[in-house]
Amino acid sequence: MGFVDRNGQSELATGEMKIDSDKFRVNPGKAIKLSKLPTNIKPLCDTKEKYQSVLTQHVSDLSDLQHLHYASNRYALLLIFQGMDGAGKDGAIRHVMSGINPEGCDVSSFKQPTAEELEHDFLWRSTCRLPERGRIGIFNRSYYEEVLIVRVHPELLAGEGLGKELRNDKHIWKQRYRSIVDMEHHLHGNSTRTIKIFLHLSKDEQRKRFLARIDEPEKNWKFSADIHERKYWGKYMDAFEECLNATSTRHSPWYVVPADDKESARLIVSAIVLDALRGLKMAYPKITAKRHAELLAIGKLLAK
């Protein structure tokens, strides 16, 4: 409910299974309710071996498409990952993008803003890290934090140098949504394609993952979450829901990916990225007849 299911959109086949990425796409103009969208689905693969096989094929396909993307040098691709702590953002990026050539990809993680960043508008620190044409940029969290965590904790606005009249403006969030939509529209008009993925995790699954980080010594290092933020779960879901509805557009869509099952979530994410790359009009550069003749001549010299 609330997802786009466009006729004619290709489905990614994984053996006998198909993943239609558009089933997870937020339909602009139709409000979704996160409470009605699943955080868990039936596993897409019935064995670990099949999952590894499908993911390996997806990673290989992504590697080939990235090579074409880099060579064609026509578009930039921006992938944004958002979700609650423990939703699997790091794991999805690590597993799905494992075959990507690092020379053509940049990953940026946005933590608490620095003093310098707070002296600028809320979009400044992320726009400085947008990908170049031919490259893939990955934002692990992003400028969307400014309408998520800052909305849940509006006292943070005081540290952003905003005047009291702006901090108290009841329309500030709508204004920020508009700024984001306008920026993403501008990026699209300048050949940057933006794909946004919300990993939809249940509160109970987050609890289980936090406990695993405590109980398993090799995961202790991962436990850096503020456990007290769990009491704001309802406010976070409201903030995410309004954000998704306000900022999912035709050219810069949001996808809501059920995240309780990490393996299925990673396959869905990889399908979304593959569809995004396959939707670009890319081709390897053509060489001139003169250059072709030069290459043939060089080949003859090397063959001697």
Contacts in CASP RR format, 6 or more apart in sequence:
PFRMAT RR
TARGET T0000
AUTHOR 0000-0000-0000
METHOD contacts of the structure
MODEL  1
MGFVDRNGQSELATGEMKIDSDKFRVNPGKAIKLSKLPTNIKPLCDTKEK
YQSVLTQHVSDLSDLQHLHYASNRYALLLIFQGMDGAGKDGAIRHVMSGI
NPEGCDVSSFKQPTAEELEHDFLWRSTCRLPERGRIGIFNRSYYEEVLIV
RVHPELLAGEGLGKELRNDKHIWKQRYRSIVDMEHHLHGNSTRTIKIFLH
LSKDEQRKRFLARIDEPEKNWKFSADIHERKYWGKYMDAFEECLNATSTR
HSPWYVVPADDKESARLIVSAIVLDALRGLKMAYPKITAKRHAELLAIGK
LLAK
1 32 0 8 1.000
1 33 0 8 1.000
1 36 0 8 1.000
1 37 0 8 1.000
2 26 0 8 1.000
2 27 0 8 1.000
2 30 0 8 1.000
2 31 0 8 1.000
2 32 0 8 1.000
3 22 0 8 1.000
3 23 0 8 1.000
3 24 0 8 1.000
3 25 0 8 1.000
3 26 0 8 1.000
3 27 0 8 1.000
3 32 0 8 1.000
3 256 0 8 1.000
4 22 0 8 1.000
4 25 0 8 1.000
4 26 0 8 1.000
4 27 0 8 1.000
4 253 0 8 1.000
5 20 0 8 1.000
5 22 0 8 1.000
5 23 0 8 1.000
6 22 0 8 1.000
9 20 0 8 1.000
9 21 0 8 1.000
9 22 0 8 1.000
9 275 0 8 1.000
10 275 0 8 1.000
10 278 0 8 1.000
11 18 0 8 1.000
11 19 0 8 1.000
11 20 0 8 1.000
12 18 0 8 1.000
12 19 0 8 1.000
12 20 0 8 1.000
12 21 0 8 1.000
12 58 0 8 1.000
12 271 0 8 1.000
12 274 0 8 1.000
12 275 0 8 1.000
14 44 0 8 1.000
14 45 0 8 1.000
14 54 0 8 1.000
14 57 0 8 1.000
14 58 0 8 1.000
14 267 0 8 1.000
15 54 0 8 1.000
17 44 0 8 1.000
17 45 0 8 1.000
17 54 0 8 1.000
19 44 0 8 1.000
19 267 0 8 1.000
19 268 0 8 1.000
19 271 0 8 1.000
20 271 0 8 1.000
21 255 0 8 1.000
21 268 0 8 1.000
21 271 0 8 1.000
21 272 0 8 1.000
21 274 0 8 1.000
21 275 0 8 1.000
22 275 0 8 1.000
24 255 0 8 1.000
24 256 0 8 1.000
24 257 0 8 1.000
24 268 0 8 1.000
24 272 0 8 1.000
25 248 0 8 1.000
25 253 0 8 1.000
25 254 0 8 1.000
25 255 0 8 1.000
26 32 0 8 1.000
26 244 0 8 1.000
26 245 0 8 1.000
26 248 0 8 1.000
26 253 0 8 1.000
26 254 0 8 1.000
26 255 0 8 1.000
26 256 0 8 1.000
27 248 0 8 1.000
28 248 0 8 1.000
28 249 0 8 1.000
28 250 0 8 1.000
28 253 0 8 1.000
29 245 0 8 1.000
31 245 0 8 1.000
32 241 0 8 1.000
32 244 0 8 1.000
32 245 0 8 1.000
32 256 0 8 1.000
33 241 0 8 1.000
34 200 0 8 1.000
34 237 0 8 1.000
34 240 0 8 1.000
34 241 0 8 1.000
34 244 0 8 1.000
34 256 0 8 1.000
35 237 0 8 1.000
37 200 0 8 1.000
37 256 0 8 1.000
37 258 0 8 1.000
38 200 0 8 1.000
38 258 0 8 1.000
39 200 0 8 1.000
39 201 0 8 1.000
39 202 0 8 1.000
39 205 0 8 1.000
39 258 0 8 1.000
39 259 0 8 1.000
39 260 0 8 1.000
40 202 0 8 1.000
40 205 0 8 1.000
40 258 0 8 1.000
40 260 0 8 1.000
40 261 0 8 1.000
41 258 0 8 1.000
41 261 0 8 1.000
41 264 0 8 1.000
43 261 0 8 1.000
43 263 0 8 1.000
43 264 0 8 1.000
44 51 0 8 1.000
44 54 0 8 1.000
44 263 0 8 1.000
44 264 0 8 1.000
44 267 0 8 1.000
44 268 0 8 1.000
45 51 0 8 1.000
45 54 0 8 1.000
45 263 0 8 1.000
45 264 0 8 1.000
45 267 0 8 1.000
48 263 0 8 1.000
51 263 0 8 1.000
51 267 0 8 1.000
54 267 0 8 1.000
55 95 0 8 1.000
55 96 0 8 1.000
55 263 0 8 1.000
55 266 0 8 1.000
55 267 0 8 1.000
55 270 0 8 1.000
58 96 0 8 1.000
58 267 0 8 1.000
58 270 0 8 1.000
58 271 0 8 1.000
58 274 0 8 1.000
59 95 0 8 1.000
59 96 0 8 1.000
59 98 0 8 1.000
59 99 0 8 1.000
59 270 0 8 1.000
60 99 0 8 1.000
61 274 0 8 1.000
62 96 0 8 1.000
62 97 0 8 1.000
62 99 0 8 1.000
62 100 0 8 1.000
62 270 0 8 1.000
62 273 0 8 1.000
62 274 0 8 1.000
62 277 0 8 1.000
63 99 0 8 1.000
63 100 0 8 1.000
63 101 0 8 1.000
65 274 0 8 1.000
65 277 0 8 1.000
65 278 0 8 1.000
65 282 0 8 1.000
66 100 0 8 1.000
66 101 0 8 1.000
66 104 0 8 1.000
66 105 0 8 1.000
66 136 0 8 1.000
66 277 0 8 1.000
67 101 0 8 1.000
68 282 0 8 1.000
68 283 0 8 1.000
68 284 0 8 1.000
69 75 0 8 1.000
69 77 0 8 1.000
69 134 0 8 1.000
69 136 0 8 1.000
69 277 0 8 1.000
69 280 0 8 1.000
69 282 0 8 1.000
70 101 0 8 1.000
70 104 0 8 1.000
70 134 0 8 1.000
70 135 0 8 1.000
71 284 0 8 1.000
71 285 0 8 1.000
72 134 0 8 1.000
72 282 0 8 1.000
72 283 0 8 1.000
72 284 0 8 1.000
72 285 0 8 1.000
73 133 0 8 1.000
73 134 0 8 1.000
73 285 0 8 1.000
74 133 0 8 1.000
74 134 0 8 1.000
74 191 0 8 1.000
74 280 0 8 1.000
74 281 0 8 1.000
74 282 0 8 1.000
75 133 0 8 1.000
75 134 0 8 1.000
75 191 0 8 1.000
75 192 0 8 1.000
75 193 0 8 1.000
75 280 0 8 1.000
75 282 0 8 1.000
76 130 0 8 1.000
76 131 0 8 1.000
76 132 0 8 1.000
76 133 0 8 1.000
76 134 0 8 1.000
76 135 0 8 1.000
76 136 0 8 1.000
76 137 0 8 1.000
76 191 0 8 1.000
76 192 0 8 1.000
76 193 0 8 1.000
77 131 0 8 1.000
77 134 0 8 1.000
77 135 0 8 1.000
77 136 0 8 1.000
77 137 0 8 1.000
77 192 0 8 1.000
77 193 0 8 1.000
77 195 0 8 1.000
77 276 0 8 1.000
77 277 0 8 1.000
77 280 0 8 1.000
78 130 0 8 1.000
78 131 0 8 1.000
78 136 0 8 1.000
78 137 0 8 1.000
78 138 0 8 1.000
78 139 0 8 1.000
78 187 0 8 1.000
78 192 0 8 1.000
78 193 0 8 1.000
78 194 0 8 1.000
78 195 0 8 1.000
79 136 0 8 1.000
79 137 0 8 1.000
79 138 0 8 1.000
79 139 0 8 1.000
79 195 0 8 1.000
79 197 0 8 1.000
79 273 0 8 1.000
80 139 0 8 1.000
80 142 0 8 1.000
80 144 0 8 1.000
80 194 0 8 1.000
80 195 0 8 1.000
80 196 0 8 1.000
80 197 0 8 1.000
81 89 0 8 1.000
81 92 0 8 1.000
81 93 0 8 1.000
81 138 0 8 1.000
81 139 0 8 1.000
81 140 0 8 1.000
81 141 0 8 1.000
81 142 0 8 1.000
81 197 0 8 1.000
81 199 0 8 1.000
82 89 0 8 1.000
82 141 0 8 1.000
82 142 0 8 1.000
82 144 0 8 1.000
82 148 0 8 1.000
82 196 0 8 1.000
82 197 0 8 1.000
82 198 0 8 1.000
82 199 0 8 1.000
82 240 0 8 1.000
83 89 0 8 1.000
83 198 0 8 1.000
83 199 0 8 1.000
83 200 0 8 1.000
83 201 0 8 1.000
83 240 0 8 1.000
83 259 0 8 1.000
84 199 0 8 1.000
84 201 0 8 1.000
84 206 0 8 1.000
84 233 0 8 1.000
84 236 0 8 1.000
85 206 0 8 1.000
85 225 0 8 1.000
85 226 0 8 1.000
85 229 0 8 1.000
86 201 0 8 1.000
86 206 0 8 1.000
86 209 0 8 1.000
86 210 0 8 1.000
86 225 0 8 1.000
87 199 0 8 1.000
87 200 0 8 1.000
87 201 0 8 1.000
87 206 0 8 1.000
87 259 0 8 1.000
88 199 0 8 1.000
88 201 0 8 1.000
88 259 0 8 1.000
88 262 0 8 1.000
88 265 0 8 1.000
89 140 0 8 1.000
89 141 0 8 1.000
89 199 0 8 1.000
90 140 0 8 1.000
91 262 0 8 1.000
91 266 0 8 1.000
92 197 0 8 1.000
92 199 0 8 1.000
92 265 0 8 1.000
92 266 0 8 1.000
92 269 0 8 1.000
93 107 0 8 1.000
93 138 0 8 1.000
93 140 0 8 1.000
95 266 0 8 1.000
96 266 0 8 1.000
96 269 0 8 1.000
96 270 0 8 1.000
96 273 0 8 1.000
97 105 0 8 1.000
97 136 0 8 1.000
97 138 0 8 1.000
97 273 0 8 1.000
100 136 0 8 1.000
104 134 0 8 1.000
104 135 0 8 1.000
104 136 0 8 1.000
105 135 0 8 1.000
105 136 0 8 1.000
105 137 0 8 1.000
105 138 0 8 1.000
106 129 0 8 1.000
106 131 0 8 1.000
106 135 0 8 1.000
106 136 0 8 1.000
106 137 0 8 1.000
106 138 0 8 1.000
107 137 0 8 1.000
107 138 0 8 1.000
107 140 0 8 1.000
108 126 0 8 1.000
108 129 0 8 1.000
108 137 0 8 1.000
108 138 0 8 1.000
108 139 0 8 1.000
108 140 0 8 1.000
109 140 0 8 1.000
109 141 0 8 1.000
110 125 0 8 1.000
110 126 0 8 1.000
110 139 0 8 1.000
110 140 0 8 1.000
110 141 0 8 1.000
110 142 0 8 1.000
110 143 0 8 1.000
110 145 0 8 1.000
111 141 0 8 1.000
113 125 0 8 1.000
113 160 0 8 1.000
114 125 0 8 1.000
117 124 0 8 1.000
117 125 0 8 1.000
118 159 0 8 1.000
118 160 0 8 1.000
118 161 0 8 1.000
122 143 0 8 1.000
122 146 0 8 1.000
122 160 0 8 1.000
122 176 0 8 1.000
122 179 0 8 1.000
123 143 0 8 1.000
123 179 0 8 1.000
123 180 0 8 1.000
123 183 0 8 1.000
125 143 0 8 1.000
126 139 0 8 1.000
126 142 0 8 1.000
126 143 0 8 1.000
127 183 0 8 1.000
129 137 0 8 1.000
129 139 0 8 1.000
130 137 0 8 1.000
130 187 0 8 1.000
130 192 0 8 1.000
131 137 0 8 1.000
131 192 0 8 1.000
133 191 0 8 1.000
143 180 0 8 1.000
144 180 0 8 1.000
144 196 0 8 1.000
144 243 0 8 1.000
144 247 0 8 1.000
146 176 0 8 1.000
147 173 0 8 1.000
147 176 0 8 1.000
147 177 0 8 1.000
147 180 0 8 1.000
147 239 0 8 1.000
147 243 0 8 1.000
148 236 0 8 1.000
148 239 0 8 1.000
148 240 0 8 1.000
148 243 0 8 1.000
149 156 0 8 1.000
150 156 0 8 1.000
150 157 0 8 1.000
150 160 0 8 1.000
151 173 0 8 1.000
151 235 0 8 1.000
151 239 0 8 1.000
152 232 0 8 1.000
152 235 0 8 1.000
152 236 0 8 1.000
152 239 0 8 1.000
153 232 0 8 1.000
154 167 0 8 1.000
157 166 0 8 1.000
157 167 0 8 1.000
157 172 0 8 1.000
158 167 0 8 1.000
166 172 0 8 1.000
169 175 0 8 1.000
173 242 0 8 1.000
174 246 0 8 1.000
177 243 0 8 1.000
177 246 0 8 1.000
177 247 0 8 1.000
180 247 0 8 1.000
181 246 0 8 1.000
181 247 0 8 1.000
181 249 0 8 1.000
181 252 0 8 1.000
184 194 0 8 1.000
184 247 0 8 1.000
184 249 0 8 1.000
184 251 0 8 1.000
184 252 0 8 1.000
185 249 0 8 1.000
185 251 0 8 1.000
185 252 0 8 1.000
187 194 0 8 1.000
187 252 0 8 1.000
188 194 0 8 1.000
188 251 0 8 1.000
188 252 0 8 1.000
193 251 0 8 1.000
193 252 0 8 1.000
193 276 0 8 1.000
193 280 0 8 1.000
194 251 0 8 1.000
194 252 0 8 1.000
195 252 0 8 1.000
195 253 0 8 1.000
195 255 0 8 1.000
195 272 0 8 1.000
195 273 0 8 1.000
195 276 0 8 1.000
196 247 0 8 1.000
196 248 0 8 1.000
196 252 0 8 1.000
196 253 0 8 1.000
196 254 0 8 1.000
196 255 0 8 1.000
197 254 0 8 1.000
197 255 0 8 1.000
197 257 0 8 1.000
197 269 0 8 1.000
197 272 0 8 1.000
198 240 0 8 1.000
198 244 0 8 1.000
198 254 0 8 1.000
198 255 0 8 1.000
198 256 0 8 1.000
198 257 0 8 1.000
199 257 0 8 1.000
199 259 0 8 1.000
199 265 0 8 1.000
200 256 0 8 1.000
200 257 0 8 1.000
200 258 0 8 1.000
200 259 0 8 1.000
201 259 0 8 1.000
201 260 0 8 1.000
202 260 0 8 1.000
203 230 0 8 1.000
203 233 0 8 1.000
205 259 0 8 1.000
205 260 0 8 1.000
206 230 0 8 1.000
207 230 0 8 1.000
210 223 0 8 1.000
210 225 0 8 1.000
210 227 0 8 1.000
212 219 0 8 1.000
213 219 0 8 1.000
213 220 0 8 1.000
213 222 0 8 1.000
213 223 0 8 1.000
214 220 0 8 1.000
214 223 0 8 1.000
229 236 0 8 1.000
244 254 0 8 1.000
244 256 0 8 1.000
247 254 0 8 1.000
248 254 0 8 1.000
255 268 0 8 1.000
255 272 0 8 1.000
257 265 0 8 1.000
257 268 0 8 1.000
257 269 0 8 1.000
257 272 0 8 1.000
258 264 0 8 1.000
258 265 0 8 1.000
258 268 0 8 1.000
259 265 0 8 1.000
287 295 0 8 1.000
END
